[in-house]
Amino acid sequence: MEEDDFDFDSDGGFDDEYSEEDRKAMEKLYEDTLTEITEKELISGTVVGITDREVIVNIGFKSDGLVSLSEFRDMPDLKAGDEVQVYIEEQENANGQLVLSRRKAKIVKAWESIQGALDNDEVIEGFVKRRTKGGLIVDVYGVEAFLPGSQIDVKPIRDFDVFVGKSMEVKVVKINYTNDNVVVSHKVLIEKDLEEQKAEILNNLEKGQVLEGVIKNMTNFGVFIDLGGVDGLLHITDISWGRINHPEEVLSLDEKVNVVVLDFDDNKQRISLGMKQLTDHPWDSLDKDIDVGSNVKGKIVNVADYGAFLEIIPGVEGLIHVSEMSWSQHLRNPSDFINVGDEIEAVVLTIDRDERKMSVGIKQLTEDPWTKQDVLTKYAVGTEHKGTVRNLTNFGLFIELEEGIDGLVHVSDLSWTKKIKHPSEFVKVSDELEVKVMELDVENRRLALSHKHLEENPWDTFETVFTKGSTHKCTVTSVTDKTATVELPYGLEGQVMTKNLKKEDGTTASEGETLEFKVLEFSKDDKRIVLSHTSIWDKDAEQPKAASTKKAATGGGGGKKGNTLDKINKEVEKSTLGDLDALSALKDKMEDAGKSSPKKTTKAKAKKEEEK
């Protein structure tokens, strides 16, 4: 080799082949062939090699990066030269290798796509993976998004499982990066499509218009019908001409029905619908021969406090007022007579086809007891009957002798001997009581009854037993400042002035003591007996006035008084042997007097009849 072949500089080295300017240009060209990268960013690369465990990717860096082959499972046909997106985890690890990740690249790309879909209001496709509480889990770009049940469709969805395993178009409505949470909606897509349809329906809406809809919800008061983006209410009373208790009896969810627009507000936000109005009213087809007095058959569809409704045909009902259920004057609960579902016969009382109203009765199927031919003889004055107590008042009680025949027993006609302030002291409702007819007024449907007149007036006899000056053993039952009450034989009560309770030892008789008392005054008309204990031992105390001869004579009686005494004796609760002996002797004396003085006996009987 000749020396000229080499160009040495004066220092014996090679002359520079490139100038400084050329060197900088060459360095720039070299740097441009390399890519400036930053960790934690997404970048595109080219597959340059595939091993059993890794994929070698060239991203234009000074060294190639390695990605685990498992991250390319979704790309079974991967080969050298394919372009892929990767995520830079590390520029250089401990081994000096560039570390890349395709899995993280897919996640970052997915979130970018999701954010872009939200920003641009884009429709994207998702895959329903499974159902969860309250909705569905949808795979969107590899990210699990939540689709609430309320956002699946415009109508309520009752079975979420039918969507699992299927693709569905959705829109992103919310992103929460803190919790990596994405919320999507399918409903908004449907609503958008329905907006035009809804606007068209509302613009053309008018009363009487017939529309087709789908039942979307049912309540006990009606159903909500989807008219195509617009909801209307079909009230339960507008479903059928007949009476129904719940819409589910005749309708079902998701059923297509034809309805007519009944009314709507100015803003057309509330639409009232009807279905029964599409058919003729049942009143128009009601048999023309049905009129007042006609017998009709039907089924009880409702029972209220005031009566019941009889459905003759679906949509035609008659009211049976509780007063038309029984001839009884005592109104009871309608459920005592009939129940819902009963099929009965009734008589038409009133009918108004224009107003579509009818009243019917069931008591008219039987004869009015007050119009029966035997009522005058059956309940003649003096006849005795047994009835049921139906009502108590301050002045007496009402007793039902048979259905529809009631009578009044005045409180004063309950007992000859007891002073009864209220009927409840003597009897209670539903008790049976024997009575005697005192007065009959068929025209006004009134009966005056008496219980005490089943027996003779014992006061006629008491007048001969408790004569003025007679003494009797009595028990003090109550004491007040001025008077005391004592119980005489035969259950009678007597009055004693407090001063006349003074005993011989100077003390005053107290409640519960039994002592001898003298009769000071006896009034048969007032049913009053005044007595005194002090008069027994103190001759200066108040004494009875001598009985007149006339009253003594009147006191004599016939054998009937003896019968009255016999009845009273059976009911005596407190009496002494001495009283009974004296009464027996008096009875014999009365019988002898009756035989010797028939005229006087007749007068006594006449007087007694007048008192009755």
C-alpha positions in Angstrom: 0.0 0.0 0.0 1.3 3.4 -0.9 1.4 6.3 1.5 -0.9 8.3 -0.8 -3.6 5.8 -0.2 -3.9 7.2 3.3 -4.4 10.8 4.3 -2.7 11.5 7.5 -2.7 14.9 9.2 0.4 16.6 10.5 0.0 14.7 13.9 0.2 11.4 12.0 -3.6 10.7 12.3 -6.4 10.4 9.7 -7.8 13.6 8.3 -11.5 14.2 9.3 -13.7 12.6 6.6 -16.6 14.8 7.6 -16.7 18.4 8.6 -18.2 19.5 11.9 -21.3 20.5 9.9 -21.5 17.1 8.3 -21.1 15.4 11.6 -24.0 17.2 13.1 -26.1 16.4 10.1 -25.3 12.7 10.4 -26.1 12.7 14.2 -29.4 14.3 13.5 -30.2 11.7 10.9 -29.4 8.9 13.3 -31.5 10.5 16.1 -34.4 10.7 13.8 -34.4 7.0 13.3 -35.0 6.5 17.0 -38.3 7.3 18.8 -38.4 9.3 22.0 -40.5 7.4 24.5 -42.0 8.1 27.9 -42.9 5.5 30.5 -46.6 5.0 31.2 -47.8 5.9 27.8 -49.5 4.1 24.9 -47.5 3.5 21.7 -47.8 1.5 18.4 -45.1 -1.1 17.6 -44.3 -3.8 15.1 -43.9 -7.5 15.9 -40.4 -8.5 14.8 -40.3 -11.9 16.5 -42.3 -14.5 18.4 -40.8 -17.1 20.8 -42.5 -19.7 22.9 -43.0 -17.3 25.8 -42.6 -13.8 24.5 -43.4 -11.5 21.6 -40.6 -9.1 20.5 -42.0 -5.7 19.5 -40.0 -2.9 17.8 -41.3 0.5 18.9 -38.4 2.4 17.2 -36.5 2.6 20.5 -32.7 1.8 20.7 -33.8 -1.7 21.8 -36.8 -3.9 21.2 -39.4 -4.6 23.9 -40.7 -7.9 25.2 -44.4 -8.7 25.8 -45.7 -11.9 27.3 -47.2 -14.2 24.7 -50.2 -14.8 27.0 -51.4 -11.2 26.4 -52.0 -12.1 22.8 -54.5 -14.9 23.4 -57.2 -13.0 21.5 -54.8 -12.8 18.4 -54.1 -16.5 17.6 -53.0 -15.6 14.1 -50.3 -13.1 15.3 -47.2 -13.0 13.1 -44.1 -10.9 12.5 -44.9 -7.6 10.8 -48.3 -7.1 12.6 -48.8 -3.8 14.2 -49.9 -3.7 17.8 -50.5 -1.2 20.5 -48.5 -1.6 23.7 -48.1 0.2 27.0 -44.6 1.3 28.1 -44.1 0.0 31.7 -40.3 0.5 31.9 -37.7 1.9 29.5 -35.1 -0.4 31.0 -35.4 -3.1 33.6 -32.6 -4.7 35.7 -31.6 -6.7 32.6 -31.5 -3.6 30.5 -34.7 -4.7 28.6 -37.6 -2.5 27.5 -40.7 -3.7 29.3 -44.0 -3.4 27.4 -47.6 -4.6 28.1 -50.4 -5.2 25.7 -53.0 -5.9 28.4 -52.5 -2.5 30.0 -52.5 -0.9 26.5 -56.0 -2.4 25.9 -57.2 -1.0 29.2 -55.9 2.5 28.5 -57.3 2.3 25.0 -60.7 1.2 26.3 -60.9 4.0 28.8 -60.0 6.5 26.1 -62.7 5.1 23.8 -65.2 5.2 26.7 -64.4 8.8 27.5 -64.6 9.6 23.8 -68.0 8.0 23.5 -69.2 10.0 26.5 -67.8 13.3 25.1 -69.1 12.7 21.6 -72.5 11.1 22.7 -71.7 8.1 20.6 -73.6 4.8 20.4 -71.3 1.9 21.2 -71.9 -1.8 21.3 -71.6 -3.9 24.5 -71.9 -7.5 25.4 -74.1 -8.5 28.4 -72.0 -10.8 30.5 -74.3 -11.4 33.5 -77.0 -10.0 35.6 -76.4 -8.3 39.0 -78.5 -6.7 41.7 -80.5 -4.0 40.1 -79.3 -4.4 36.5 -76.8 -6.0 34.1 -73.0 -6.1 33.7 -72.0 -5.1 30.1 -68.5 -5.5 28.6 -67.6 -2.3 26.8 -64.1 -2.3 25.2 -63.0 -4.9 27.8 -64.3 -2.8 30.7 -67.2 -4.0 32.8 -69.9 -1.3 32.8 -73.2 -1.3 34.8 -76.5 -1.1 33.0 -79.3 -0.3 35.6 -82.6 -2.1 35.2 -84.4 1.2 34.9 -82.1 2.0 31.9 -82.8 -1.1 29.9 -86.1 -0.1 28.4 -88.8 2.5 28.6 -91.1 -0.1 30.1 -90.4 -2.0 33.3 -88.3 -5.1 32.8 -89.3 -8.1 35.0 -86.8 -10.7 33.7 -83.2 -9.5 33.2 -81.9 -13.0 32.3 -83.3 -12.8 28.8 -80.5 -10.2 27.9 -77.6 -12.2 29.3 -75.2 -13.5 26.5 -76.5 -11.0 23.9 -75.0 -7.8 22.4 -76.7 -4.5 23.0 -76.2 -1.0 21.9 -75.7 1.5 24.7 -74.6 5.0 25.5 -72.2 6.0 28.2 -74.0 8.2 30.7 -71.5 8.4 33.6 -67.8 7.7 34.3 -66.3 7.5 37.8 -62.5 7.1 37.5 -62.0 6.9 41.2 -63.9 3.7 41.4 -63.3 2.7 37.8 -67.1 2.7 37.4 -68.9 3.2 34.1 -72.7 3.5 33.8 -74.4 2.9 30.4 -78.0 3.1 29.2 -80.0 1.5 26.5 -83.2 3.3 27.4 -81.9 6.7 26.1 -81.6 5.2 22.6 -85.2 4.0 22.7 -86.4 7.3 24.2 -84.8 9.2 21.4 -86.6 7.1 18.9 -89.9 7.6 20.7 -89.6 11.3 21.0 -90.8 11.9 17.4 -93.5 9.3 17.9 -94.5 10.9 21.2 -94.6 14.3 19.7 -96.8 13.1 16.9 -99.2 11.3 19.3 -99.6 14.4 21.5 -100.1 16.8 18.6 -102.9 14.6 17.2 -104.4 13.7 20.6 -108.2 14.3 20.9 -111.1 13.0 22.9 -112.7 9.9 21.5 -109.6 8.9 19.7 -109.0 5.1 19.7 -105.4 4.1 20.3 -103.5 0.8 20.7 -101.2 0.5 23.7 -99.4 -2.0 25.9 -100.1 -2.5 29.6 -96.9 -1.6 31.3 -98.0 -1.5 35.0 -101.0 -2.6 37.1 -102.3 -1.2 40.4 -105.4 -1.8 42.5 -106.9 1.4 41.1 -106.1 0.8 37.4 -103.5 0.2 34.8 -100.9 2.4 33.0 -100.8 1.9 29.3 -97.8 2.8 27.0 -99.3 4.5 23.9 -95.9 4.7 22.2 -93.8 6.9 24.5 -96.8 8.4 26.1 -98.5 6.8 29.2 -102.2 6.9 29.9 -104.2 5.8 32.9 -107.0 3.3 32.5 -109.0 3.5 35.7 -110.5 0.3 37.1 -114.0 1.7 36.7 -113.4 2.2 33.0 -112.1 -1.3 32.2 -115.5 -3.1 32.3 -119.1 -2.3 32.6 -119.3 -5.0 35.2 -117.8 -4.6 38.7 -114.2 -5.9 39.2 -112.0 -5.9 42.3 -108.6 -5.8 40.6 -107.5 -5.2 36.9 -105.7 -8.5 36.9 -109.1 -10.2 36.8 -109.5 -9.3 33.2 -106.1 -7.9 32.0 -102.4 -8.9 32.1 -99.1 -7.2 31.9 -97.6 -6.6 28.4 -101.0 -7.2 26.8 -101.9 -5.2 23.8 -105.3 -3.4 24.1 -107.4 -0.9 22.3 -108.4 2.1 24.4 -110.3 5.3 23.8 -109.1 8.8 25.0 -111.6 10.1 27.6 -109.8 13.2 28.7 -106.4 14.9 29.0 -105.1 18.1 30.6 -103.9 21.2 28.7 -100.3 20.1 28.9 -101.3 16.6 27.8 -99.3 15.1 30.7 -102.3 13.2 32.1 -104.3 11.1 29.7 -107.4 9.3 30.9 -108.3 6.2 28.9 -111.3 3.9 28.7 -111.9 0.4 27.4 -115.5 -0.3 28.3 -116.6 2.7 26.3 -115.7 0.7 23.1 -118.7 -1.5 23.7 -122.4 -0.6 24.2 -123.7 0.1 27.7 -125.4 -3.0 29.2 -128.4 -0.8 30.2 -129.1 -0.4 26.5 -129.5 -4.2 26.1 -131.5 -4.7 29.4 -134.8 -6.5 28.8 -137.5 -4.0 28.1 -140.0 -6.1 30.0 -138.2 -5.5 33.4 -140.2 -2.9 35.3 -141.3 -2.0 38.8 -142.7 -5.2 40.4 -140.7 -7.6 38.1 -138.7 -10.4 39.7 -135.1 -10.5 38.8 -132.2 -12.8 39.5 -128.5 -11.9 40.0 -125.4 -12.1 42.0 -124.3 -10.0 45.0 -121.2 -8.1 43.9 -120.7 -5.7 46.9 -122.0 -5.4 50.4 -121.8 -2.0 52.2 -123.1 -0.7 55.6 -126.2 0.7 54.0 -127.1 -2.2 51.7 -125.9 -4.5 48.9 -125.6 -4.4 45.1 -127.2 -7.1 43.0 -125.7 -7.5 39.5 -128.5 -8.5 37.1 -126.2 -8.6 34.1 -122.6 -7.3 33.9 -122.9 -3.5 34.2 -126.5 -3.4 35.4 -126.8 -3.4 39.2 -129.7 -2.8 41.6 -129.3 -1.5 45.2 -130.9 -3.5 47.9 -131.1 -1.1 50.9 -130.8 -2.8 54.3 -134.4 -1.7 55.0 -135.6 -3.8 52.0 -134.0 -7.0 53.3 -136.3 -7.8 56.1 -139.8 -6.7 57.4 -138.1 -6.2 60.7 -138.1 -2.6 61.9 -134.7 -3.1 63.6 -132.1 -2.5 60.9 -129.1 -4.8 61.0 -125.9 -5.2 59.1 -126.6 -6.3 55.5 -124.0 -9.1 56.0 -126.5 -10.7 58.4 -128.7 -11.5 55.4 -126.5 -11.8 52.3 -122.8 -12.1 51.3 -120.8 -11.3 48.2 -121.2 -14.0 45.6 -124.7 -15.1 46.7 -127.1 -15.6 43.8 -130.6 -14.5 44.8 -133.9 -13.3 43.5 -135.3 -9.9 44.2 -138.2 -7.6 43.3 -137.7 -4.3 41.3 -138.8 -1.4 43.4 -137.7 1.5 41.2 -136.1 1.7 37.8 -134.8 4.7 35.9 -133.3 3.7 32.5 -132.3 7.3 31.7 -130.3 7.7 34.9 -129.4 4.0 34.8 -130.4 3.4 38.4 -132.4 0.6 40.0 -133.5 -0.3 43.5 -134.6 -3.8 44.4 -135.8 -5.6 47.5 -135.9 -9.1 48.8 -138.4 -8.8 51.7 -141.1 -8.2 49.1 -140.8 -11.9 48.2 -142.6 -12.7 51.4 -145.9 -11.4 52.7 -145.9 -8.3 55.0 -146.7 -9.7 58.4 -148.9 -6.6 59.2 -151.1 -7.3 56.3 -151.8 -11.0 57.1 -155.5 -11.8 57.7 -154.9 -13.3 61.2 -152.9 -10.3 62.6 -156.0 -8.9 64.3 -156.8 -12.2 66.1 -153.2 -13.3 66.6 -152.2 -10.1 68.4 -155.6 -9.2 69.9 -155.6 -7.2 73.2 -155.0 -9.6 76.0 -153.1 -12.3 74.1 -149.8 -13.4 75.5 -146.6 -13.9 73.4 -142.9 -14.6 73.7 -140.5 -12.4 71.8 -136.8 -11.3 71.5 -135.6 -8.0 73.0 -134.1 -6.0 70.1 -133.4 -2.6 71.5 -133.3 -0.8 74.9 -134.2 2.9 75.4 -134.5 5.1 78.5 -138.3 4.8 78.3 -138.6 1.1 77.6 -137.7 -1.7 75.3 -138.6 -3.0 71.8 -139.4 -6.6 71.5 -139.8 -8.6 68.2 -142.6 -11.1 68.3 -141.9 -12.3 64.8 -140.0 -10.8 61.8 -141.7 -7.5 61.1 -143.9 -7.4 64.2 -142.4 -5.3 67.0 -143.9 -3.9 70.1 -143.0 -1.5 72.9 -142.8 -2.4 76.6 -142.8 0.7 78.7 -140.3 0.7 81.6 -143.2 1.1 84.0 -144.8 -2.1 82.6 -141.9 -4.4 83.4 -142.6 -5.1 87.1 -145.3 -4.5 89.7 -143.0 -4.4 92.6 -139.5 -3.2 91.5 -138.8 0.4 90.7 -136.9 0.1 87.4 -135.1 3.2 86.2 -133.7 1.7 83.0 -134.7 -1.5 81.2 -131.1 -2.8 81.4 -131.7 -3.4 85.1 -134.4 -6.0 84.1 -133.4 -7.5 80.8 -130.7 -7.3 78.1 -130.7 -7.3 74.3 -131.4 -10.7 72.7 -133.1 -12.0 75.8 -136.5 -13.7 75.4 -139.4 -12.1 77.3 -143.0 -13.0 77.8 -145.5 -10.2 77.2 -149.1 -9.4 77.0 -150.8 -7.2 74.3 -152.2 -4.1 75.9 -153.0 -2.1 72.7 -153.0 -2.9 68.9 -152.9 -0.3 66.1 -152.6 -2.1 62.7 -152.9 1.0 60.6 -149.8 2.6 62.3 -148.1 -0.8 62.9 -147.9 -0.3 66.7 -148.2 -2.7 69.6 -148.2 -1.7 73.2 -147.0 -4.6 75.3 -146.6 -5.3 79.0 -144.7 -7.9 81.0 -146.1 -7.2 84.5 -149.7 -7.6 83.3 -149.0 -11.3 82.8 -149.9 -11.4 86.6 -152.5 -9.5 88.5 -151.6 -6.3 90.3 -150.2 -7.5 93.7 -150.6 -4.0 95.2 -154.3 -4.8 95.6 -153.3 -7.6 97.9 -150.3 -5.7 99.5 -152.9 -3.1 100.6 -154.4 -5.8 102.9 -151.0 -7.1 104.1 -149.2 -3.9 104.8 -152.0 -2.0 106.5 -151.3 1.0 108.5 -150.1 0.1 112.0 -149.0 -3.4 111.0 -145.5 -4.5 111.8 -143.0 -6.3 109.6 -139.4 -7.4 109.9 -137.4 -5.4 107.4 -133.7 -5.0 106.4 -132.1 -1.6 106.1 -130.5 -1.5 102.6 -129.3 2.1 102.4 -129.1 5.2 104.6 -128.9 8.9 103.6 -129.0 12.1 105.6 -132.7 12.4 105.5 -134.2 9.0 104.5 -133.4 5.3 104.4 -134.5 2.5 102.3 -135.6 -0.9 103.8 -136.5 -4.2 102.1 -139.9 -5.6 103.1 -141.1 -9.2 102.5 -141.9 -10.1 98.9 -139.1 -7.9 97.6 -140.9 -4.6 98.3 -139.0 -1.4 99.2 -140.1 1.0 101.9 -139.0 4.5 102.9 -138.0 5.5 106.5 -137.2 9.0 107.8 -133.8 8.9 109.3 -135.2 10.1 112.7 -137.4 7.0 112.7 -134.4 4.7 112.6 -133.6 5.4 116.2 -133.5 2.3 118.4 -134.6 1.9 122.0 -130.9 1.9 123.2 -130.5 5.3 121.7 -128.4 4.2 118.7 -129.5 4.5 115.0 -130.1 1.5 112.9 -127.4 1.1 110.3 -127.2 -0.5 106.9 -127.6 -4.3 106.9 -129.6 -4.4 110.2 -132.9 -6.3 110.3 -135.5 -4.9 112.7 -139.2 -4.6 113.3 -140.8 -1.7 111.4 -144.3 -0.3 111.7 -146.3 0.8 108.6 -147.1 4.6 108.8 -148.4 5.1 105.3 -149.4 2.9 102.4 -150.2 4.3 98.9 -151.2 1.7 96.3 -151.4 4.3 93.5 -147.9 5.7 94.2 -146.6 2.3 95.1 -145.1 3.8 98.3 -144.8 2.4 101.8 -143.6 4.6 104.7 -142.4 2.8 107.9 -140.8 3.6 111.3 -138.8 1.5 113.7 -139.0 4.1 116.5 -142.8 3.9 116.5 -142.4 0.3 117.7 -141.1 1.2 121.1 -141.8 4.9 121.5 -145.5 5.7 121.9 -144.7 9.4 121.6 -143.1 8.9 118.2 -145.0 9.4 114.9 -147.8 6.9 114.6 -150.1 5.9 111.7 -153.4 7.4 111.3 -156.4 5.1 111.8 -157.5 3.4 108.6 -160.9 4.4 107.3 -163.7 1.9 107.2 -164.1 2.4 103.5 -160.5 1.4 102.7 -160.7 -1.5 105.1 -163.8 -2.8 103.3 -162.2 -2.2 99.9 -159.2 -4.1 101.1 -161.3 -7.3 101.2 -160.9 -9.4 98.1 -161.9 -12.5 96.4 -160.0 -15.7 95.7 -157.9 -14.2 92.9 -155.9 -12.1 95.3 -155.0 -15.4 97.0 -153.7 -16.7 93.7 -151.5 -13.5 93.4 -150.1 -14.1 96.8 -149.3 -17.7 96.0 -147.2 -16.4 93.0 -145.5 -13.8 95.1 -144.7 -16.3 97.9 -142.7 -18.4 95.4 -140.5 -15.4 94.6 -139.9 -14.2 98.1 -136.2 -14.0 99.0 -136.5 -12.7 102.5 -139.4 -13.5 104.8 -140.1 -14.8 108.3 -142.2 -17.7 109.5 -144.3 -15.2 111.5 -145.1 -13.3 108.3 -146.2 -16.4 106.4 -148.5 -17.5 109.3 -150.1 -14.1 109.6 -150.5 -14.0 105.8 -152.2 -17.4 105.9 -154.6 -16.4 108.6 -155.4 -13.2 106.7 -156.0 -15.2 103.5 -158.6 -17.4 105.3 -160.3 -14.3 106.7 -160.4 -12.7 103.1 -162.0 -15.9 101.7 -164.7 -15.9 104.4 -165.4 -12.2 103.8 -165.7 -12.9 100.1 -168.4 -15.5 100.7 -170.5 -13.3 103.0 -170.1 -10.1 100.9 -170.4 -10.9 97.2 -171.4 -7.3 96.3 -168.3 -5.9 97.8 -166.2 -8.4 96.0 -167.8 -7.4 92.7 -167.0 -3.8 93.4 -163.4 -4.6 94.2 -163.1 -6.5 90.9 -164.7 -3.6 89.0 -162.2 -1.2 90.6 -159.3 -3.4 89.7 -160.5 -3.5 86.1 -160.6 0.3 86.0 -157.0 0.4 87.3 -155.9 -1.8 84.5 
